[in-house]
Amino acid sequence: MYLDKAKKEEIFQQYGQSVTDTGSAESQIALFSYRIKHLTEHLKQNHKDYGTARSLTKLVGRRRKMLKYLYNKDINRYRAIVKALGLRK
């Protein structure tokens, strides 16, 4: 499987405050971004996989909502996570 427990812990450690910090906006956005990247690569090979395409669209929307929340809540945290993940150009 592409997303095992060790990979999740690594993402939470890097972008959250600890391994158990699964609820912070930064760690959730980082996890969404990892999943979006994986699904995008999958869809490049399997362009007729409509279920995955729908899941990808839903994930992008969830990440966008989370980024909007963080933008309104704390602009400095928003800028830090966007820069760390390279989301905006």
Number of C-alpha atoms within 10 A of each C-alpha: 3 7 11 8 8 10 13 18 17 13 19 23 16 14 22 20 13 14 16 11 16 19 10 13 20 26 24 21 24 22 20 20 17 17 16 19 12 14 16 16 10 14 15 10 9 12 11 10 12 11 9 16 17 11 13 20 12 13 18 17 13 15 19 14 13 17 22 13 14 20 14 9 11 10 13 11 15 20 14 12 19 17 12 11 14 9 9 7 5
